[in-house]
Structures are given as C-alpha cells and as structure tokens.
C-alpha cells in the first residue's frame, strides 16, 4: 500500500503579499514544496487522516532548524507550512485534500 502526502504552499500575489487563507487550489495559487512518503511508517500507526496531517505539518515547519534541512524540499529553502496552505493525502486510490486552518484542518472538495 502506498501512502504519500503532497504539501503545497500558497504563492504570493503580484505585489508579493501572502494570503493566509485558502484560495482556489490551482497552480496559479499554489506550488508543490514537499512530497512525503509515509508508506513504510504507515503500518501499525493511526489510520486517521488527522494524525498524518499533523505529521506533514510538523515535517514542513522550521522549529529548531529550517525544515528543508530535515525534510526533502522540492523547491529549496522555503517558509514553514501556514494557514491557507494545502496537504493532499494519497492513499491507495483515495485522495483527501485538506487546508491548514487557524485551528486544525478544513477538508476541501476533491
């Protein structure tokens, strides 16, 4: 069973401002910054999406060092995952799309 999480960060507008809110999930608004493979670590751990969303969030946040130093980044050094960013969970034919909210996660239609 494969289990992958894609982490997307919202792009700034033409003036360089970041929107810390969810926008339409398009390549004009978001870029893929990390692909996390949970396939091996998934077995024997909680099945709930909420657990894996928190793992993806923690892996793409700079706490003691830049997150790209501990987690492979697809775009080089970048900011931490924040409100309005999106995590897509891909698990054996199922897709869950979630936005980082001010408190927790909001599911998006897929």
Phi, psi and omega in degrees: 000128177264146180213109185236145171241129173255130180250125180244134176255140175295141179271150177288161177280186183299334178269003178086009180275140174265140177258114179269060176206161181282133177242172178306134185280084179228164179293342176286337183253338186222153172228145178288122181249338181206143172239114185253124181263108179263007187306310183287315185283348183293324186294125177086000179251170183306143181272343186296135177305322183303323178297313185286330174296318178294322177297313180298319179299312181297320182292339181246032174235139179274113181247289178267343179203172176300133186300330180293348176280339181244341181233130180300126177258141178276351185232010183083193181303134180207171182291169176287156174295134188223178177307134180095342177286166188233140172239129178250122177261122180246110185226103176041062175086354176252147181232129173238129180245125186229141175254140173291126180250175180299326177225094177094217190228148176240124178288142177248152177294142178239000000 
